[in-house]
Amino acid sequence: MTVPSGLGWPPSDPAALQAIPPATVPVSLHRLSYWPGVWWFATTGVEVLGGRFDLAPPFGTCYLADELEGALIEKLLRTPKRMVSAEQLDRLFHVTVEVRRAPRSADLTATTLTGLGLNAEIHTSLDYAKPRAWAAALRHAGWRALRYAMRGDSALLQRGVALFGSAGLHRRAPAGMRASLGPLDRIHAASLLERRGVLVRPLPRAEDLPIFRPPESSR
């Protein structure tokens, strides 16, 4: 049985979106990537599935997390897992963003938004049509980012920032931000994942796999 969504569409009047409380953006944010680039702004036309708050070209959205734990959730735990390979962690780059001047960010975790048609499905729904419509409406209303809860966190306590910009890869940081790039600390990442019941183990090597020989009677 299909249950109708309780999440409403954004109001058509941009002025109504000014009632959303502004978010307090942390002074540092985190992002994980399999390639040594920092500023990737995803759009609805680039990936088959894409992200929850992707914008249509020529605009895009860059997803950042308040904490490294949140970045791990965004990258590895968007669907539940019991195990992650150590080799996968070794492939990841860790981007740390210093926020010197925060963009004007709408707080979609505020408790006063029910009257605008928002509920927790903005963070959890697998149908991205409405969340993307909200992102587009917020950008049009003058917001430069939005703050959201991460669906991969069963407690819905981890927070992310969806930053709006022009679509594609940026070589320079947005105004008011500075980024540093380095390898992910596998030991620290593993401790954060294992705290969530997700084991980190190396992939088995071919020489370590047992060889089973059929019994003599079946030869």
C-alpha positions in Angstrom: 0.0 0.0 0.0 1.3 3.4 -0.9 0.9 6.0 1.8 0.7 9.6 0.7 3.5 11.9 1.8 2.8 14.4 4.5 5.5 16.8 3.2 4.0 19.7 1.4 5.3 21.6 -1.6 7.0 24.9 -0.9 4.9 28.1 -0.9 4.7 29.9 -4.2 5.3 33.2 -2.5 9.1 33.6 -1.8 8.3 36.1 1.0 6.7 33.2 3.0 10.1 31.5 3.0 11.6 34.4 4.9 9.8 33.1 8.0 12.2 30.2 8.2 14.7 30.7 11.0 18.3 31.3 9.9 20.7 28.4 10.9 23.9 28.8 12.9 26.6 27.2 10.7 29.6 25.7 12.6 33.0 27.2 12.2 34.3 24.0 10.6 32.6 21.5 8.2 33.6 18.2 6.7 33.3 16.4 3.4 34.6 13.0 2.1 35.5 12.4 -1.6 37.0 9.6 -3.6 38.9 12.2 -5.7 41.2 15.0 -4.6 38.7 17.8 -5.4 36.8 19.8 -2.8 34.0 21.9 -4.3 31.6 19.7 -6.3 28.1 21.2 -6.8 25.8 18.4 -7.9 22.8 19.0 -10.2 19.7 17.0 -11.1 21.1 16.5 -14.6 24.4 14.9 -13.8 23.6 11.8 -11.8 20.8 9.3 -12.2 19.8 9.5 -8.6 21.7 12.5 -7.3 21.3 14.2 -3.9 18.3 15.2 -1.9 18.7 18.9 -2.4 20.3 19.0 -5.9 19.4 22.0 -8.0 18.6 22.0 -11.7 21.4 23.4 -14.0 23.0 25.9 -14.1 22.9 25.7 -10.3 24.2 22.9 -8.0 24.5 21.8 -4.4 27.6 20.9 -2.4 27.0 18.7 0.7 29.0 19.3 3.9 28.7 17.8 7.4 29.0 19.4 10.8 31.3 16.6 11.9 33.5 13.8 10.4 30.9 11.3 11.7 28.2 13.0 9.6 30.5 13.0 6.6 31.0 9.2 7.0 27.2 8.8 7.2 26.7 10.8 4.1 29.3 8.9 2.1 29.0 5.4 3.4 25.7 4.8 5.3 23.0 6.3 3.1 21.7 2.7 3.2 22.2 0.6 6.3 25.4 -1.5 6.4 27.0 -3.9 8.8 30.5 -3.8 7.4 32.8 -1.4 5.5 36.1 -2.4 4.0 39.3 -0.8 5.3 40.4 -0.4 1.7 37.4 1.8 1.0 38.3 4.1 3.9 41.9 4.3 2.6 40.5 5.6 -0.8 38.7 8.6 0.8 40.0 12.1 1.0 39.0 14.2 4.0 38.1 17.8 3.3 38.0 20.2 6.3 36.3 23.5 5.6 37.0 26.6 7.7 34.0 28.8 7.8 35.1 32.4 8.2 31.8 34.0 7.0 28.8 31.7 7.0 26.4 31.8 4.1 22.8 32.8 4.8 21.4 29.4 5.7 17.8 28.3 6.2 17.3 26.0 9.2 15.1 23.1 8.1 15.5 21.4 11.5 13.7 24.3 13.3 10.5 23.3 15.2 8.4 26.2 13.9 8.1 25.0 10.2 5.0 22.8 10.4 2.8 25.7 9.3 4.8 26.1 6.1 4.2 22.5 5.1 7.4 20.9 6.4 7.8 17.8 8.4 10.7 15.3 8.9 10.2 13.8 5.5 12.3 16.7 4.1 15.2 14.8 5.7 14.1 11.2 5.2 11.9 10.8 2.2 13.2 8.6 -0.7 11.2 10.7 -3.1 13.5 13.6 -3.8 11.0 15.7 -5.9 9.7 17.7 -2.9 13.0 18.2 -1.1 14.5 19.5 -4.4 11.6 21.8 -4.9 12.2 23.2 -1.5 15.9 23.7 -2.2 15.1 25.5 -5.5 12.5 27.7 -3.8 14.9 28.6 -0.9 17.6 29.6 -3.3 15.2 31.7 -5.3 14.1 33.4 -2.0 17.7 34.5 -1.3 19.0 31.7 0.9 22.5 30.5 0.0 22.4 27.2 1.9 20.1 25.1 4.1 20.7 23.0 7.2 19.3 19.5 7.3 19.3 16.3 9.3 20.9 13.2 7.9 18.7 10.2 7.0 21.6 7.8 7.6 21.7 8.7 11.3 19.1 6.6 13.0 18.9 9.2 15.8 18.6 12.2 13.3 21.1 14.1 15.4 23.8 14.6 12.8 23.5 17.8 10.7 24.6 18.8 7.3 24.8 22.0 5.2 23.7 22.0 1.6 25.5 24.9 0.0 24.2 26.4 -3.2 26.4 27.6 -6.1 26.9 27.2 -9.8 26.9 23.6 -11.0 30.0 21.5 -11.4 33.6 21.5 -10.1 34.9 24.7 -8.5 38.6 25.3 -8.1 38.2 28.0 -5.6 36.4 28.0 -2.3 33.2 30.0 -1.9 33.5 33.5 -0.4 34.1 33.3 3.4 35.4 29.7 3.4 38.8 28.0 3.2 39.4 24.3 2.7 42.2 21.8 3.4 42.5 18.4 1.9 44.2 15.3 3.3 43.8 11.5 3.6 41.1 10.2 5.9 42.4 9.0 9.3 41.3 5.3 9.0 41.7 4.5 12.7 39.5 7.4 13.8 37.0 6.8 11.0 36.8 3.1 12.0 36.1 4.0 15.7 33.2 6.3 14.6 31.7 3.6 12.4 32.1 0.8 15.0 30.3 3.0 17.5 27.4 2.7 15.2 27.6 -1.1 14.9 29.4 -1.0 11.5 32.5 -3.1 11.4 35.6 -2.2 9.5 37.6 -5.1 8.1 40.2 -5.6 5.4 39.2 -7.4 2.2 40.4 -11.0 2.2 43.4 -11.8 0.1 43.3 -14.7 -2.3 46.1 -16.5 -0.5 44.2 -16.3 2.7 41.0 -17.9 1.4 40.6 -21.6 2.4 40.6 -24.2 -0.3 38.0 -26.9 0.1 38.7 -30.2 -1.6 35.8 -32.6 -2.4 35.8 -35.9 -0.5 37.4 -38.9 -2.1 34.1 -40.5 -2.9 33.0 -37.6 -5.1 36.2 -37.5 -7.2 
